[in-house]
Amino acid sequence: MKYCSTRGGSAGVSAAQAVAQGICGDGGLFVPESFPHFSAREIDAMESLNYRDLAARIMEPFLSDFSEREIGACTGGAYTEKKFPGGPAPLAFAGGVHFLELWHGPTCAFKDMALQILPRLLALSVQKIQAGKGAVVLTATSGDTGKAALEGFRDVKGTRVVVFYPKNGVSALQERQMRTQEGNNVFVYAVLGNFDDAQTGVKRIFADGEIRKKAAEHGWMLSSANSINWGRLLPQITYYFSAWLRLLSAGEVKPGGAVDFCVPTGNFGDILAAYYAKKMGLPIGRLICASNSNDVLTEFLTTGIYNRNRRFYATISPSMDILVSSNLERLLYDLSGGDGDRVRKWMDELARTGRYRVGGGMLQKIQRLFDAGSCGDSETKDEIRETWERDHYLLDPHTAVAARVLRRYREKTGSQTPCVVVSTASPYKFAPDVLEAVTGGKRRPDGVFQCIRELSDLTGIPVPEPVAALEGKPVRFSHSCLPAEMGKAVLRSAGWTGA
């Protein structure tokens, strides 16, 4: 299996190179030159596999320069009972909908599903292509990726991880998770801007020849833990197979039966993994993309116009507060038949004007696969309250966005196809807003941990241990920087300059 750039370059790159490098030299994203396809019989046979073995089965065709033993060690070390008590990716059922709970890992967010295995893949990849070197992992986060990357890479030999998050653009608990992070190889900075400023800043660092040169002189290479890195996106495909197979085992779907997925989406990585699962033969029906008030993806999937020139909203679902969805580029590459020049022109136009438009033929392809919808904070809170009152099932704001969008989709289409809502975070990561929603706007107590305790007392749902443990942890990181200063922050963190 070889990899190439979505913008037409970097052909014939190995999996190890793609994972270690993270982003292509031409600014594009690495994609496989081909995709494996599993037959219905092969998929049905996966029903007996545990999650670790299923992940290895799904990823093996993409990692042809890794041995079976190496892949097994990566999945076995990532998805342990200690890290995912009760097992990864359980399904819950409430209100006629299945919820794929991806937040039972060390940081109580779905990013753990990929960021517990990426450090293992990355460390192996670096040694395969540049033995003796290390990786400086750069991450822009809208909330959950940062903590999951910090925890996943904490004290991993041969790595340093630098996380940038938007100041005032993440929840209080998400910020505390990052600022109290333990480990000798981790660094955290608040960016004085929004997530798109942080993400653009990281991409700018990758394109900075001086920084790359400085890294190489000191025996390091730059990499990424965002879903622009193929090693981060690849593991996400597994949990769509897992969800479908769980429904098969429970008799909720027949062999070959279609299942829809509704995914709360910001950077388009999570729903893209579902598209890739469908491409590989998994019987997926509609893919429903759910956005909050920052509905740039909803507009694109319904009109073919991508326009980031719009008001930016800071919402109660901050991990979706994104106007530049990087992984959409991978979908465009695939649906254009691998036309890198065409994708490059769209991305150049986006960088130059803030918008681009795809033609009618491309839009028709998109709309055969995807539906889309959005909702604001008021509806999100209503969904949290109504679901709790009706089903005694507690949603976080991101999952609530998806549940509300799915409700509208079913009302519009009358669809009776089984559907799975991807549940991306523990409600306790957003306790103040969830508490306010459940109580119908009653004044919430001051302080995030007071809200956590009151929410637990009210609902009877235990606080996850990783959240409860945060209250007593000392703050280690309090640095902030302007977007233009991010490169200097990386150099300072790595100790390569007196900046």
C-alpha positions as CSV (number, residue, x, y, z in Angstrom):
1,M,0.0,0.0,0.0
2,K,1.4,3.4,-1.1
3,Y,0.2,6.9,-0.4
4,C,0.0,10.1,-2.4
5,S,-1.0,13.7,-1.8
6,T,-4.6,15.0,-2.4
7,R,-2.9,17.8,-4.4
8,G,-1.2,15.5,-6.9
9,G,2.3,15.1,-5.4
10,S,4.2,12.8,-3.1
11,A,3.3,9.6,-5.1
12,G,4.5,6.2,-3.9
13,V,5.1,7.1,-0.3
14,S,5.1,4.3,2.3
15,A,2.7,4.1,5.2
16,A,5.5,4.7,7.7
17,Q,6.5,7.9,5.8
18,A,2.9,9.1,5.6
19,V,2.3,8.6,9.3
20,A,5.6,10.1,10.4
21,Q,5.5,13.1,8.1
22,G,1.8,13.8,8.8
23,I,1.2,16.4,6.0
24,C,2.5,16.4,2.4
25,G,5.2,18.8,1.3
26,D,2.8,20.4,-1.2
27,G,0.3,21.2,1.6
28,G,-2.0,18.3,0.7
29,L,-3.0,15.3,2.8
30,F,-1.8,11.8,2.4
31,V,-4.4,9.3,1.1
32,P,-4.0,5.6,0.1
33,E,-3.5,5.0,-3.6
34,S,-6.2,2.3,-3.3
35,F,-8.6,0.9,-0.7
36,P,-9.2,-2.7,0.3
37,H,-12.7,-4.0,-0.1
38,F,-14.2,-6.6,2.2
39,S,-16.9,-9.0,1.0
40,A,-20.1,-9.5,2.9
41,R,-18.8,-12.9,4.0
42,E,-15.5,-11.4,5.2
43,I,-17.3,-8.7,7.2
44,D,-19.7,-11.2,8.8
45,A,-16.7,-13.3,9.9
46,M,-15.4,-10.3,11.8
47,E,-18.3,-10.7,14.3
48,S,-16.3,-13.0,16.5
49,L,-13.3,-10.6,16.8
50,N,-12.6,-8.5,19.9
51,Y,-12.0,-4.8,19.3
52,R,-8.2,-5.1,19.3
53,D,-8.2,-7.9,16.7
54,L,-10.9,-6.1,14.7
55,A,-8.7,-2.9,14.6
56,A,-5.7,-5.0,13.4
57,R,-7.8,-6.6,10.7
58,I,-9.1,-3.3,9.4
59,M,-5.7,-1.5,9.5
60,E,-3.4,-4.3,8.2
61,P,-4.1,-3.7,4.5
62,F,-3.1,0.0,4.9
63,L,0.1,-0.7,6.8
64,S,1.9,-3.1,4.5
65,D,5.3,-2.0,5.7
66,F,4.4,-3.0,9.3
67,S,4.5,-6.6,10.4
68,E,1.5,-8.4,11.7
69,R,3.2,-8.6,15.1
70,E,3.9,-4.9,15.1
71,I,0.3,-4.0,14.3
72,G,-1.0,-6.4,16.9
73,A,1.3,-4.9,19.5
74,C,-0.1,-1.4,18.6
75,T,-3.7,-2.4,18.9
76,G,-3.1,-4.6,21.9
77,G,-1.4,-1.8,23.8
78,A,-3.9,0.9,22.8
79,Y,-7.2,-0.8,23.6
80,T,-6.6,-2.4,27.0
81,E,-9.2,-2.9,29.7
82,K,-7.3,-0.4,31.9
83,K,-7.6,2.3,29.4
84,F,-11.1,1.5,28.2
85,P,-13.0,-0.2,31.2
86,G,-15.6,-2.5,29.8
87,G,-14.2,-2.3,26.3
88,P,-14.0,0.4,23.7
89,A,-17.0,1.8,21.7
90,P,-20.1,0.3,23.4
91,L,-23.5,0.9,22.0
92,A,-26.4,2.4,24.1
93,F,-30.0,2.6,23.0
94,A,-32.4,5.5,23.9
95,G,-35.4,7.0,22.2
96,G,-35.3,4.6,19.2
97,V,-31.7,5.5,18.4
98,H,-28.4,3.7,19.0
99,F,-25.6,5.8,20.5
100,L,-22.0,4.8,19.8
101,E,-20.2,5.9,23.0
102,L,-16.7,6.6,22.0
103,W,-15.8,8.4,25.2
104,H,-14.9,5.7,27.7
105,G,-11.1,6.2,27.4
106,P,-8.5,8.1,29.4
107,T,-9.7,11.6,28.5
108,C,-13.5,10.9,28.1
109,A,-13.6,11.9,24.4
110,F,-13.7,10.0,21.1
111,K,-10.3,11.2,20.2
112,D,-8.9,8.6,22.6
113,M,-10.0,5.9,20.1
114,A,-7.3,7.1,17.7
115,L,-4.8,8.9,19.9
116,Q,-4.1,5.9,22.1
117,I,-2.7,4.0,19.1
118,L,-1.2,6.9,17.0
119,P,1.8,7.3,19.3
120,R,2.7,3.7,18.8
121,L,2.3,3.9,15.1
122,L,4.2,7.1,14.9
123,A,7.2,5.9,17.0
124,L,7.5,2.8,14.8
125,S,7.1,4.9,11.7
126,V,9.9,7.3,12.6
127,Q,12.3,4.4,13.4
128,K,11.4,2.7,10.0
129,I,12.3,5.8,8.0
130,Q,14.8,7.7,10.1
131,A,16.3,5.4,12.7
132,G,17.6,7.3,15.7
133,K,15.5,10.4,15.1
134,G,12.5,11.6,17.1
135,A,9.2,13.4,16.3
136,V,7.9,16.7,17.5
137,V,4.2,16.3,17.3
138,L,2.2,19.6,16.6
139,T,-1.5,19.7,17.4
140,A,-4.1,22.4,17.0
141,T,-7.2,21.5,19.1
142,S,-10.8,22.7,19.4
143,G,-11.0,21.0,22.7
144,D,-10.7,17.2,22.8
145,T,-7.8,16.4,20.5
146,G,-5.3,18.4,22.6
147,K,-5.9,16.5,25.8
148,A,-6.1,13.1,24.0
149,A,-2.8,13.8,22.2
150,L,-1.1,15.0,25.4
151,E,-2.2,11.9,27.2
152,G,-1.4,9.5,24.3
153,F,2.1,10.9,23.8
154,R,2.9,11.5,27.5
155,D,6.5,10.3,28.1
156,V,6.6,8.3,24.9
157,K,10.2,7.8,24.1
158,G,11.5,9.8,21.1
159,T,8.5,12.2,21.0
160,R,7.6,15.7,22.1
161,V,4.1,17.1,21.7
162,V,3.1,20.7,21.5
163,V,-0.6,21.6,21.7
164,F,-2.2,24.9,20.7
165,Y,-5.8,25.6,21.7
166,P,-7.9,28.8,21.2
167,K,-8.1,30.9,24.3
168,N,-11.8,31.2,25.3
169,G,-12.6,28.6,22.6
170,V,-12.7,25.4,24.7
171,S,-14.8,24.4,27.7
172,A,-13.4,25.1,31.2
173,L,-12.9,21.4,31.8
174,Q,-11.1,20.9,28.5
175,E,-8.8,23.8,29.3
176,R,-8.1,22.4,32.7
177,Q,-7.4,18.9,31.3
178,M,-4.7,20.4,29.1
179,R,-3.2,22.9,31.5
180,T,-2.7,20.2,34.2
181,Q,-1.3,17.6,31.9
182,E,1.5,15.4,33.3
183,G,4.6,14.3,31.4
184,N,8.1,15.5,30.7
185,N,7.7,15.9,26.9
186,V,4.4,17.9,26.7
187,F,3.9,21.6,26.1
188,V,0.6,23.6,25.9
189,Y,-0.1,27.1,24.6
190,A,-3.4,29.1,24.5
191,V,-3.6,30.9,21.1
192,L,-5.2,34.4,21.2
193,G,-7.6,33.6,18.4
194,N,-10.0,30.9,17.3
195,F,-9.4,27.3,16.3
196,D,-9.0,28.1,12.6
197,D,-6.2,30.5,13.6
198,A,-4.5,27.7,15.6
199,Q,-4.9,25.2,12.8
200,T,-3.6,27.6,10.1
201,G,-0.7,28.4,12.4
202,V,0.3,24.7,12.7
203,K,0.1,24.3,8.9
204,R,2.3,27.4,8.5
205,I,4.9,25.8,10.8
206,F,5.0,22.7,8.7
207,A,5.6,24.8,5.6
208,D,8.4,26.8,7.3
209,G,11.7,25.6,5.9
210,E,13.7,27.2,8.7
211,I,11.8,25.4,11.4
212,R,12.1,22.1,9.6
213,K,15.8,22.6,9.1
214,K,16.3,23.5,12.8
215,A,14.4,20.3,13.7
216,A,16.5,18.1,11.4
217,E,19.7,19.6,12.8
218,H,18.7,18.5,16.3
219,G,17.6,15.0,15.2
220,W,13.9,15.6,15.0
221,M,11.2,15.7,12.4
222,L,7.8,17.5,12.6
223,S,4.6,15.5,12.7
224,S,0.9,16.0,13.6
225,A,-1.6,14.4,15.8
226,N,-4.6,16.1,14.1
227,S,-6.7,14.1,11.7
228,I,-4.7,15.5,8.9
229,N,-2.3,12.7,9.9
230,W,-3.4,9.4,8.2
231,G,-2.3,7.5,11.3
232,R,-4.9,9.4,13.3
233,L,-7.7,9.0,10.8
234,L,-7.1,5.3,10.0
235,P,-8.0,3.9,13.5
236,Q,-11.3,5.7,13.4
237,I,-12.6,3.5,10.6
238,T,-12.6,0.5,13.0
239,Y,-15.4,1.7,15.3
240,Y,-17.9,2.0,12.4
241,F,-17.2,-1.7,11.7
242,S,-17.5,-2.4,15.4
243,A,-20.9,-0.7,15.6
244,W,-22.4,-2.5,12.7
245,L,-21.1,-5.8,13.9
246,R,-22.6,-5.2,17.4
247,L,-26.0,-4.5,15.8
248,L,-25.6,-7.7,13.8
249,S,-24.8,-9.7,16.9
250,A,-27.8,-8.2,18.7
251,G,-30.1,-9.1,15.8
252,E,-30.8,-5.4,15.2
253,V,-29.6,-5.7,11.6
254,K,-29.5,-8.6,9.2
255,P,-26.4,-9.7,7.3
256,G,-25.9,-7.1,4.6
257,G,-28.4,-4.7,6.1
258,A,-27.8,-1.0,5.9
259,V,-27.2,1.2,8.9
260,D,-27.2,5.0,8.8
261,F,-24.7,7.1,10.8
262,C,-25.2,10.6,12.1
263,V,-22.0,12.3,13.1
264,P,-21.4,15.6,14.9
265,T,-18.7,17.1,12.7
266,G,-16.2,20.0,12.8
267,N,-13.0,19.0,10.9
268,F,-14.8,16.3,8.9
269,G,-12.4,13.5,10.0
270,D,-14.9,11.4,12.0
271,I,-17.5,11.3,9.3
272,L,-14.8,10.8,6.6
273,A,-13.8,7.6,8.4
274,A,-17.4,6.4,8.1
275,Y,-17.3,7.2,4.4
276,Y,-14.1,5.1,4.1
277,A,-15.7,2.2,6.0
278,K,-18.6,2.3,3.4
279,K,-16.1,2.4,0.6
280,M,-14.5,-0.7,2.1
281,G,-17.7,-2.7,1.9
282,L,-19.5,-1.9,5.2
283,P,-23.2,-1.7,4.6
284,I,-23.7,1.9,5.5
285,G,-26.8,3.8,4.2
286,R,-26.9,7.5,4.6
287,L,-24.1,9.6,6.3
288,I,-25.7,12.5,8.1
289,C,-23.4,15.4,8.9
290,A,-24.5,17.4,11.9
291,S,-23.1,20.9,12.5
292,N,-23.7,23.6,15.1
293,S,-24.2,27.3,14.3
294,N,-20.9,27.2,12.4
295,D,-22.7,25.4,9.6
296,V,-20.1,25.7,6.8
297,L,-20.3,22.0,6.1
298,T,-24.1,21.9,6.1
299,E,-24.1,24.7,3.4
300,F,-21.4,22.9,1.4
301,L,-23.1,19.5,1.4
302,T,-26.4,21.0,0.3
303,T,-25.3,23.7,-2.2
304,G,-21.7,22.8,-3.2
305,I,-20.5,26.1,-2.0
306,Y,-17.8,26.2,0.7
307,N,-17.6,29.6,2.2
308,R,-15.6,30.4,5.3
309,N,-16.3,34.1,5.0
310,R,-19.0,34.2,7.7
311,R,-19.5,35.0,11.3
312,F,-17.7,32.7,13.7
313,Y,-19.8,31.5,16.7
314,A,-18.5,30.4,20.0
315,T,-21.0,27.7,21.0
316,I,-21.6,25.2,23.8
317,S,-20.3,22.5,21.4
318,P,-16.8,24.0,21.0
319,S,-15.1,21.1,19.4
320,M,-17.3,21.8,16.3
321,D,-16.5,25.5,16.3
322,I,-14.6,25.3,13.0
323,L,-14.9,27.1,9.7
324,V,-12.1,25.3,7.8
325,S,-12.7,21.6,7.7
326,S,-9.4,20.1,6.6
327,N,-10.5,16.5,6.0
328,L,-13.0,17.6,3.4
329,E,-10.1,17.8,1.0
330,R,-9.7,14.0,1.2
331,L,-13.4,13.5,0.2
332,L,-13.0,15.8,-2.7
333,Y,-10.0,13.9,-3.9
334,D,-11.8,10.6,-3.7
335,L,-15.0,11.8,-5.4
336,S,-13.0,13.6,-8.2
337,G,-11.4,10.3,-9.1
338,G,-8.0,11.2,-7.6
339,D,-7.7,14.5,-9.6
340,G,-5.1,16.2,-7.5
341,D,-4.9,19.3,-9.8
342,R,-8.6,19.9,-9.4
343,V,-8.4,19.6,-5.6
344,R,-5.3,21.9,-5.5
345,K,-7.2,24.6,-7.4
346,W,-10.1,24.4,-5.0
347,M,-7.8,24.7,-2.0
348,D,-5.8,27.5,-3.6
349,E,-9.1,29.4,-4.2
350,L,-10.1,28.8,-0.6
351,A,-6.8,30.2,0.7
352,R,-7.0,33.2,-1.7
353,T,-10.7,34.1,-1.5
354,G,-12.1,32.1,1.5
355,R,-14.6,30.2,-0.7
356,Y,-14.9,27.7,-3.6
357,R,-17.7,25.9,-5.4
358,V,-17.8,22.4,-6.8
359,G,-19.7,21.6,-10.0
360,G,-23.1,19.9,-10.3
361,G,-21.7,16.5,-11.1
362,M,-19.6,16.5,-7.9
363,L,-22.5,17.9,-5.8
364,Q,-24.7,15.0,-7.1
365,K,-22.1,12.5,-6.0
366,I,-21.9,14.1,-2.6
367,Q,-25.7,14.2,-2.1
368,R,-26.0,10.6,-3.0
369,L,-23.9,9.8,0.1
370,F,-24.5,12.6,2.6
371,D,-27.3,14.5,4.2
372,A,-26.6,17.4,6.5
373,G,-28.2,19.7,9.1
374,S,-27.4,22.1,11.8
375,C,-28.8,23.5,15.0
376,G,-28.0,26.3,17.4
377,D,-27.4,26.3,21.2
378,S,-31.0,26.7,22.1
379,E,-32.1,23.6,20.2
380,T,-29.0,21.8,21.6
381,K,-30.1,22.5,25.1
382,D,-33.6,21.4,24.3
383,E,-32.4,18.1,23.0
384,I,-30.3,17.5,26.1
385,R,-33.3,18.2,28.4
386,E,-35.9,16.4,26.3
387,T,-33.7,13.2,26.0
388,W,-33.0,13.2,29.7
389,E,-36.7,13.7,30.6
390,R,-37.9,11.1,28.1
391,D,-35.2,8.4,28.3
392,H,-33.0,9.3,31.3
393,Y,-30.1,9.3,28.9
394,L,-27.6,12.2,29.3
395,L,-26.1,13.8,26.2
396,D,-23.1,16.1,25.8
397,P,-23.7,19.1,23.6
398,H,-22.0,17.7,20.5
399,T,-23.9,14.4,20.6
400,A,-27.1,16.5,21.3
401,V,-26.5,18.4,18.0
402,A,-26.3,15.1,16.1
403,A,-29.5,13.7,17.9
404,R,-31.4,16.8,17.0
405,V,-30.2,16.8,13.4
406,L,-31.2,13.1,13.1
407,R,-34.6,13.8,14.5
408,R,-35.2,16.4,11.7
409,Y,-33.8,14.1,9.1
410,R,-36.2,11.3,10.1
411,E,-39.1,13.7,10.1
412,K,-38.2,15.0,6.7
413,T,-37.6,11.6,5.0
414,G,-39.7,9.2,7.1
415,S,-36.6,6.9,7.2
416,Q,-36.9,3.7,9.3
417,T,-33.4,2.6,8.6
418,P,-31.5,1.7,11.8
419,C,-29.3,4.7,12.7
420,V,-26.3,5.1,15.0
421,V,-25.5,8.5,16.5
422,V,-21.8,8.9,17.1
423,S,-21.5,10.1,20.8
424,T,-18.2,11.9,21.1
425,A,-17.8,13.0,24.7
426,S,-18.8,12.5,28.3
427,P,-21.5,15.0,29.4
428,Y,-19.3,15.8,32.3
429,K,-16.7,17.5,30.1
430,F,-19.4,20.1,29.5
431,A,-21.1,20.0,32.9
432,P,-22.1,23.6,33.3
433,D,-24.0,23.7,30.0
434,V,-25.5,20.2,30.4
435,L,-26.6,21.1,33.9
436,E,-28.3,24.3,32.7
437,A,-30.0,22.3,29.9
438,V,-31.3,19.6,32.2
439,T,-32.7,22.0,34.7
440,G,-34.3,24.2,32.1
441,G,-32.1,27.2,32.6
442,K,-32.0,27.2,36.4
443,R,-29.0,29.2,37.6
444,R,-26.0,27.0,37.8
445,P,-23.4,27.1,40.6
446,D,-20.1,28.9,40.1
447,G,-17.2,26.7,39.2
448,V,-17.0,23.7,36.9
449,F,-16.5,21.2,39.6
450,Q,-19.5,22.4,41.6
451,C,-21.5,21.9,38.4
452,I,-20.1,18.4,38.0
453,R,-21.1,17.4,41.5
454,E,-24.6,18.9,41.1
455,L,-25.1,17.2,37.8
456,S,-24.1,13.9,39.3
457,D,-26.4,14.4,42.3
458,L,-29.3,15.3,40.0
459,T,-28.9,12.5,37.6
460,G,-27.4,9.7,39.7
461,I,-24.8,9.2,36.9
462,P,-21.3,8.7,38.3
463,V,-18.5,11.2,37.4
464,P,-15.9,9.5,35.3
465,E,-12.6,9.0,37.2
466,P,-10.5,11.0,34.8
467,V,-12.8,14.0,35.2
468,A,-13.1,13.7,39.0
469,A,-9.3,13.4,39.4
470,L,-8.7,16.8,37.7
471,E,-9.9,18.9,40.6
472,G,-6.8,18.4,42.7
473,K,-4.2,18.6,40.0
474,P,-1.9,21.6,39.8
475,V,-1.9,23.8,36.8
476,R,1.4,23.4,34.9
477,F,0.9,25.5,31.7
478,S,-0.3,29.1,31.5
479,H,1.5,30.3,28.4
480,S,-0.3,32.1,25.6
481,C,0.8,33.4,22.2
482,L,-0.5,35.2,19.1
483,P,-1.0,33.0,16.0
484,A,2.1,34.7,14.4
485,E,4.2,33.6,17.5
486,M,3.4,29.9,17.3
487,G,6.6,29.0,15.4
488,K,8.7,30.6,18.1
489,A,6.7,28.7,20.7
490,V,7.6,25.4,19.0
491,L,11.3,26.3,18.9
492,R,11.3,27.4,22.5
493,S,9.5,24.2,23.6
494,A,12.0,22.0,21.7
495,G,15.0,23.9,23.1
496,W,16.4,24.7,19.7
497,T,16.8,28.4,20.0
498,G,16.9,31.2,22.6
499,A,13.6,32.6,21.2
